[in-house]
């Protein structure tokens, strides 16, 4: 079985789309329209925004060729993307090297602000939407797909404009020895699905095997270090491919916002996550301790995040959801703020913000602009509030749509993984 066939089998468990009748399809459409009105989510793009997006996809290779002299040319650097099999755009890619006294990790992010800037209609529309909304079987994009899935997608074997975060990491403690953030031109060597990445780790003769093994060793160490430092890890069973991407993106996000705060001292869209009160944490830990077959290690009670991490690793599988829910109930909402005061409690990072998903999050788009121009939008506080509010709306919309799917007899996870096919009632 080929990599692709295995990936498809892994995602859809060998099954085709979920089949629904035309009547159910109409119910779903009506429900979506009701939710979009309730949460002020705009499904259709205005024509001027679509026209601008189409214009920016013309003459792309000639434009990139003109840009090469003003950017770091990284096209010879081995680079690849790893995404879900059904991903429509690839906005992040990685490269890695091991040297005598350091690791070098490059995280390349699609250079969206080259095309979407404050003077553009697409920027105004991105502020209006603030994020991409993912419903099972239905996506409402922040940016027009005609742009996001073409020039802003780091597809293999084509030159693409990127914003690269180059991190030189100490071999002993994985701390940042040097951080460089710059505009680049890259060419991805391959687009891997998560299943393909797992296969490459297993097969010594496969392309990118050594690179994936090296970056997994690095990501695994970063993951364990985060846990030791007190970062909350609610999903302990994550596979190796997901661990690679999660840890590399966290490392890049953290690098960028440290650079913005400590080296430049500028305001940006920081991600602030307040901590629960001691009483709230105690309530969550008591609820976890009372679950059948679950025991919190005695030496971990003083640090609730470490207590939860240790408990999740040894708890029976049937209790994982209940443990996670006990924690989520007492967690305050994370929000975007113009200064990082308070840090990110769940990650246990003093400073954190988003940079690695400018196609689907307004915060990342704004931070790309601030890094590039060293220019902070005058209405930054308003933009932070907007992004926080619209994220809350998107999550609530997703919850209510999933609930409706269940009410009409559909499994939201199956719809999400396999898509929907409408079959004729006759």
Residue pairs with C-beta under 8 A, 6 or more apart in sequence:
1 9
3 192
3 193
3 195
3 196
3 199
4 193
4 196
6 195
6 196
6 199
7 85
7 193
7 194
7 195
7 196
8 85
10 85
10 195
11 84
11 85
11 86
11 193
11 195
11 417
11 418
12 417
12 418
13 417
15 418
16 418
16 421
17 418
17 419
17 420
17 421
18 137
18 410
18 411
18 414
18 415
18 418
18 419
18 420
18 421
19 420
19 421
19 422
19 423
20 28
20 410
20 420
20 421
20 422
20 423
21 422
21 423
21 425
22 422
22 423
22 424
22 425
23 425
24 408
24 410
25 420
25 422
27 408
28 404
28 405
28 408
28 420
31 401
31 404
32 43
32 135
32 138
32 401
35 41
35 397
35 400
35 401
36 42
36 43
36 140
36 397
38 397
39 393
39 394
39 396
39 397
40 393
41 129
41 133
41 140
41 393
41 394
41 397
42 128
42 129
42 140
43 140
45 53
45 125
45 144
46 121
46 125
48 121
49 121
49 122
49 124
49 125
49 144
50 144
50 146
52 120
52 121
52 122
53 122
53 143
53 144
53 146
53 147
54 146
56 115
56 122
56 147
56 151
57 146
57 147
57 150
57 151
60 150
60 151
61 159
64 159
64 160
64 161
64 185
65 159
67 114
67 161
67 183
67 185
68 185
70 183
71 161
71 182
71 183
71 184
71 185
72 164
72 182
72 183
72 184
72 185
73 184
73 185
74 95
74 106
74 108
74 162
74 164
74 184
74 185
74 186
75 159
75 185
75 186
75 187
77 95
77 106
77 186
78 95
78 189
78 208
78 211
79 93
79 94
79 95
79 106
79 108
79 186
79 187
79 188
79 189
80 93
80 94
80 156
80 188
80 189
80 190
80 191
80 192
80 208
80 211
81 90
81 92
81 93
81 94
81 154
81 156
81 188
81 190
81 191
81 192
82 94
82 192
82 193
82 194
82 196
82 197
82 241
82 244
82 245
83 90
83 191
83 192
83 193
83 194
84 193
84 194
85 193
85 194
85 195
86 419
88 139
88 145
88 148
88 149
88 153
89 110
89 145
89 148
89 149
89 152
89 153
89 359
90 110
90 153
90 154
90 155
90 188
90 191
91 109
91 110
91 112
91 148
91 152
91 153
91 154
91 356
91 357
91 358
91 359
91 360
92 107
92 108
92 109
92 110
92 154
92 245
92 249
92 356
92 357
93 107
93 108
93 154
93 162
93 186
93 188
94 105
94 106
94 107
94 108
94 215
94 244
94 245
94 248
95 105
95 106
95 108
95 211
96 103
96 104
96 105
96 106
96 211
96 214
96 215
96 218
97 103
97 104
98 104
98 214
101 171
102 168
102 169
102 170
102 171
102 177
103 168
103 169
103 171
103 174
103 218
104 166
104 167
104 168
104 169
105 166
105 167
105 169
105 215
105 218
105 248
105 251
105 252
106 164
106 165
106 166
106 167
107 164
107 165
107 167
107 248
107 249
107 251
107 252
107 356
108 154
108 162
108 163
108 164
108 165
108 184
108 186
109 162
109 163
109 164
109 165
109 252
109 355
109 356
109 357
109 358
109 364
109 368
110 152
110 153
110 154
110 160
110 161
110 162
110 163
110 358
110 359
111 152
111 160
111 161
111 162
111 163
111 183
111 368
112 143
112 152
112 358
112 359
112 365
112 368
113 163
113 358
113 365
113 368
113 369
113 372
114 161
114 183
115 122
115 147
115 151
115 152
116 122
116 123
116 126
116 143
116 147
116 365
117 123
117 369
118 369
118 377
122 143
122 144
122 147
123 365
125 143
126 142
126 143
126 362
126 365
127 362
127 383
127 386
129 140
129 141
129 142
129 362
129 390
130 142
130 361
130 362
130 386
130 387
130 389
130 390
130 391
131 142
131 360
131 361
131 362
131 387
131 390
131 391
131 394
132 139
132 140
132 141
132 142
132 359
132 360
132 361
133 139
133 140
133 394
133 397
133 398
134 394
134 398
135 397
135 398
135 401
135 402
136 401
136 402
136 405
136 412
136 413
136 415
136 416
137 415
137 416
137 419
137 420
141 148
141 360
142 359
142 360
142 361
142 362
143 152
143 359
143 360
148 359
151 160
151 161
152 359
153 160
154 160
154 162
154 186
154 188
155 188
155 191
156 187
156 188
156 189
156 190
156 191
157 187
157 188
157 189
158 187
158 188
159 185
159 186
159 187
160 185
160 186
160 187
160 188
161 183
161 184
161 185
162 183
162 184
162 185
162 186
163 181
163 182
163 183
163 184
163 368
163 371
163 372
164 180
164 181
164 182
164 183
164 184
164 186
165 179
165 180
165 181
165 252
165 255
165 256
165 355
166 179
166 180
166 181
166 182
167 176
167 178
167 179
167 251
167 252
167 255
168 176
168 177
168 178
168 179
169 175
169 176
169 177
169 218
170 176
170 177
173 225
174 218
174 221
174 222
174 225
176 255
176 258
179 255
179 258
179 259
181 255
181 256
181 259
181 371
183 372
189 207
189 208
190 207
190 208
192 200
192 208
192 241
194 239
194 241
194 242
195 241
197 212
197 240
197 241
197 244
198 239
198 240
198 241
199 206
200 206
200 207
200 208
200 209
200 212
201 209
201 212
201 213
201 216
201 240
201 241
203 209
212 244
215 244
215 248
216 240
216 243
216 244
218 247
219 243
219 244
219 246
219 247
219 248
220 240
220 243
220 247
222 247
222 250
222 251
223 233
223 243
223 246
223 247
226 233
226 247
226 250
226 347
226 348
227 233
227 306
227 309
229 348
230 303
230 305
230 306
230 348
231 305
231 346
231 347
231 348
231 349
232 305
232 308
232 309
232 327
232 346
232 347
232 348
233 309
233 312
234 308
234 312
234 324
234 327
234 328
236 309
236 312
236 313
238 246
249 356
250 347
252 355
252 356
253 352
253 353
253 354
253 355
253 356
254 349
254 351
254 352
256 353
256 355
256 367
256 371
257 268
257 270
257 340
257 351
257 352
257 353
257 355
257 367
258 351
259 371
260 266
260 268
260 353
260 367
260 370
260 371
261 268
261 270
261 340
261 351
262 351
264 374
266 370
266 374
266 376
267 338
267 339
267 370
267 376
267 380
268 338
268 353
268 366
268 367
268 370
268 376
268 380
269 336
269 337
269 338
269 353
269 354
269 362
269 363
269 366
269 367
269 370
269 380
269 383
269 384
269 387
270 336
270 337
270 338
270 339
270 340
270 351
270 352
270 353
271 334
271 335
271 336
271 344
271 352
271 353
271 354
271 363
272 334
272 335
272 336
272 337
272 340
272 341
272 342
272 343
272 344
273 331
273 332
273 334
273 335
273 342
273 343
273 344
273 345
273 346
273 347
273 352
274 332
274 342
274 345
275 281
275 332
275 345
276 284
276 330
276 331
276 332
276 345
280 330
281 304
281 330
283 330
284 304
284 308
284 326
284 327
284 329
284 330
285 296
285 301
285 304
285 307
285 308
287 326
288 294
288 296
288 308
288 311
288 322
288 323
288 326
288 327
289 295
289 296
291 315
291 319
291 322
291 323
292 319
293 315
293 316
293 318
293 319
294 311
294 315
294 316
294 319
294 323
295 311
295 314
296 307
296 310
296 311
297 307
297 310
297 311
300 306
300 307
300 310
300 311
301 307
305 346
305 348
308 323
308 327
311 323
312 320
312 323
312 324
315 323
331 346
333 388
333 392
334 344
334 346
335 384
335 388
336 363
336 383
336 384
336 385
336 387
336 388
337 384
338 380
338 381
338 384
340 350
340 351
340 352
340 353
343 349
343 350
343 351
343 352
344 351
344 352
353 363
353 367
354 361
354 363
354 364
354 367
355 364
355 367
355 368
355 371
356 364
357 364
358 364
358 365
358 368
361 387
362 383
362 386
362 387
362 390
363 384
363 387
366 377
366 380
366 383
369 375
369 377
370 376
370 377
377 383
401 412
402 412
405 411
405 412
405 415
406 412
